[in-house]
Structures are given as C-alpha cells and as structure tokens.
Amino acid sequence: MQRINNFPLALTCIFLASCGKKAAEPIAYPPRPVIVQTIAAPSGTETRTFSGVTKAAGGTTLGFEVAGRIISVPAQEGQLYQKGDILAQLDVSNYEADLRKAEAEALNANEELKRTQQLFESSNSSRTQFDSAIAAQRSAAASLTVARKKVADGTLLMPYDGVIQEVIADEQNVVAAGNEVVRIQGGGNMEATIAVPAEVIAAVSVGMPATVEVGKLTPKPLPATVKKTSPQASQNATYKVTLSLSDVPAGVRGGMDAEAGIVFPNPLGETVRAESAAVVSESGGAPFVWTISPTSGGQGTVSKRMVKIGKLSTEGTLEILDGLSPGEIVVTRGVHHLSEGAVVTITESTN
C-alpha cells in the first residue's frame, strides 16, 4: 500500500520539474539571397547588335580581263605597291600567236588599200572596190588593237598606290575573265559591313547613329554612322548595311570580326519596363512584383505590389503600364520563395 500511495507524489514531482523548463524558441532563418533590378526611366530608343566584318573604304578587288592560266603572282599580302607594279601574270602564248596573225592581216590590208587607191585614182578600180578596201583595212586595224589589248591584259597591274589586303588566286590556277585574283586595301577611312534581318531593315536609314567594337582593339565602342544599305536581300535573307567608322585605332584592319550596335526607336514607346522574371502571376490571380525597401548592410524587406503589364519585348522585358515607377527596386530571382515583410539580402543588382 505504501508504494501505491507514493505514485501520485512521483507524478507531481515530474510535472513540477517539467514546468520549470523554458519553452523552445522558434528557429531564426537567415535572410534569403535575391537578385534585384532597379527600374530605369523609360527610353524612346533601343540598341540592337549585329555581327559583321571591317573593311577599308575605297578598297577594290582586281582580276584579269581575259581568261587564262596564272604563271606568276608577285603580289604579297600586307605589302605596299606603287601604281603600275605587276601583281600577277597569265600565260599569254595563245594571245601572242593571235597578235602575230592580226599584225600580218593588218599589214596585208594596208598594202591592199594602197594598191586599190592607186587603181581608183587612175580610173582602173571602181568606187565600190575602193570602199571595200578601206573597210577591210579598218577591220584589220581594229582586230590588231584587240589582239594587243589581250596580250597586255595578261599582266595584272596595280591601279594606284596601295596595300595588298589578300591574294585570292595562286600560280597555275586557271581563271575566267573577271575572276578575283587580289584584293587591295583602300586608303580611306575604315568601314564595317553587317547583316541586318528583314524585319528591321526598314527602320535603318543613311545617317543613323551606330557603334562598332572590334574585340580587344577597341576598349570602348567606336562611333559610326550608317553609310548605305543594300536594296536586295542576300541568300540568308539578310540585308547588307555599311557603316562608316570614326576614331579607328591603328591596329584595326580590314577583314576583322566586328560587332555593331544601331539605335532604333523603341517599339514599345516610352514605358517603364521590368525583367519578365520579376513578374509573378499566381493561379487565377493578377500579376504582381516583389518590391524591396532597402534597410542596411545590403538587406531589405519585401512587399507585394500589384502591376498592370503590357507587351513582352524581344529582350525579355515586360511593359509595366501601372504599378511601378523609375528608381524602385524589384526582385528578379527568388520571387517564388518570398512572403510579405520577409527580410532579404541583395546579392546582385541590374538596371
């Protein structure tokens, strides 16, 4: 009986001991890291980038005016040549044979004209015979001129002082008349040619501002303007646009890869825009964003803000027709793990 009577006393002691302990405190989670965007003031323009290649203004490509086999190419890339210097030579043995034949025919035609003229003046030849001799002499003279030109055209000469940018054909190549053999670098300002897609070519006009970058050779973008546009599309459905460059560093040469930026009117107009990732739309609910009120130490508290959205741009930004103002900060990464009043740490910020 004594053990039974002591049992309630033991329970009482255990209860009193447990009541003396403190209640467990809630777990304090660290601020959630987020990436944010500062809403920029609306702009009436946007810049699009296009790939291209540099070239020297005034450059040209040379080729033979007659067909033949190349037997010599003295031209070397990067070398300066004077006007009249030989750049390449064809095998002109066939043309020289034609020239000798033309010279003989021209000599015979001259002699025949002299003989017919003497006969005509002594009334021993008709006017018709004399006119025929004159025509034959002129035809032979013209054929001689053509034969001489073909032989001369077998030598490709430098048309003006300049630098050879590229040697396209090699010795023993058989080329047709007009085939490219050498390319001369122009002595004028540098240009860049870019390919612009059909959907925006109508917005490109001569005189539009642009910028061009040529890798590490241009620490900052070079000023440029649109010089001309091609009226006809290329095989890949793009249009060739030529840009005139300014303040070009000495190391920039023709044939280098370039990236150009052209300023277009903003198709969305002057509206506030936010990254599409910043806009949250709950199931069946209106779109909203999480705005941040910065505190200190790179932290801040978030608050839900309802917004009215418009069109999505090609760069992935959304029109914000109502609900945001320039200068406000919105969360762009981590938006699905936030709650009203939550404290966050800003790890990265974009405009």
Rosetta blueprint (number, residue, H / E / L):
1 M L
2 Q H
3 R H
4 I H
5 N H
6 N H
7 F H
8 P H
9 L H
10 A H
11 L H
12 T H
13 C H
14 I H
15 F H
16 L H
17 A H
18 S H
19 C H
20 G L
21 K L
22 K L
23 A L
24 A L
25 E L
26 P L
27 I L
28 A L
29 Y L
30 P L
31 P L
32 R E
33 P E
34 V E
35 I E
36 V E
37 Q E
38 T E
39 I L
40 A L
41 A L
42 P L
43 S L
44 G L
45 T E
46 E E
47 T E
48 R E
49 T E
50 F E
51 S E
52 G E
53 V E
54 T E
55 K E
56 A E
57 A L
58 G L
59 G L
60 T E
61 T E
62 L E
63 G L
64 F L
65 E L
66 V L
67 A L
68 G E
69 R E
70 I E
71 I E
72 S E
73 V L
74 P L
75 A L
76 Q L
77 E L
78 G L
79 Q L
80 L E
81 Y E
82 Q L
83 K L
84 G L
85 D L
86 I E
87 L E
88 A E
89 Q E
90 L E
91 D L
92 V L
93 S H
94 N H
95 Y H
96 E H
97 A H
98 D H
99 L H
100 R H
101 K H
102 A H
103 E H
104 A H
105 E H
106 A H
107 L H
108 N H
109 A H
110 N H
111 E H
112 E H
113 L H
114 K H
115 R H
116 T H
117 Q H
118 Q H
119 L H
120 F H
121 E H
122 S L
123 S L
124 N L
125 S L
126 S L
127 R H
128 T H
129 Q H
130 F H
131 D H
132 S H
133 A H
134 I H
135 A H
136 A H
137 Q H
138 R H
139 S H
140 A H
141 A H
142 A H
143 S H
144 L H
145 T H
146 V H
147 A H
148 R H
149 K H
150 K H
151 V H
152 A H
153 D H
154 G L
155 T E
156 L E
157 L E
158 M L
159 P L
160 Y L
161 D L
162 G E
163 V E
164 I E
165 Q E
166 E E
167 V E
168 I L
169 A L
170 D L
171 E L
172 Q L
173 N L
174 V E
175 V E
176 A L
177 A L
178 G L
179 N L
180 E L
181 V L
182 V E
183 R E
184 I E
185 Q E
186 G L
187 G L
188 G L
189 N L
190 M E
191 E E
192 A E
193 T E
194 I E
195 A E
196 V E
197 P E
198 A H
199 E H
200 V H
201 I H
202 A L
203 A L
204 V L
205 S L
206 V L
207 G L
208 M L
209 P E
210 A E
211 T E
212 V E
213 E E
214 V L
215 G H
216 K H
217 L H
218 T L
219 P L
220 K L
221 P L
222 L E
223 P E
224 A E
225 T E
226 V E
227 K E
228 K E
229 T E
230 S L
231 P L
232 Q L
233 A L
234 S L
235 Q L
236 N L
237 A L
238 T E
239 Y E
240 K E
241 V E
242 T E
243 L E
244 S E
245 L E
246 S L
247 D L
248 V L
249 P L
250 A L
251 G L
252 V L
253 R L
254 G L
255 G L
256 M L
257 D E
258 A E
259 E E
260 A E
261 G E
262 I E
263 V E
264 F E
265 P E
266 N L
267 P L
268 L L
269 G L
270 E L
271 T L
272 V L
273 R E
274 A E
275 E E
276 S H
277 A H
278 A H
279 V L
280 V E
281 S E
282 E L
283 S L
284 G L
285 G L
286 A L
287 P E
288 F E
289 V E
290 W E
291 T E
292 I E
293 S E
294 P E
295 T L
296 S L
297 G L
298 G L
299 Q E
300 G E
301 T E
302 V E
303 S E
304 K E
305 R E
306 M E
307 V L
308 K E
309 I E
310 G E
311 K E
312 L E
313 S L
314 T L
315 E L
316 G L
317 T E
318 L E
319 E E
320 I E
321 L E
322 D E
323 G L
324 L L
325 S L
326 P L
327 G L
328 E L
329 I E
330 V E
331 V E
332 T E
333 R E
334 G L
335 V H
336 H H
337 H H
338 L L
339 S L
340 E L
341 G L
342 A L
343 V E
344 V E
345 T E
346 I E
347 T E
348 E E
349 S E
350 T E
351 N L
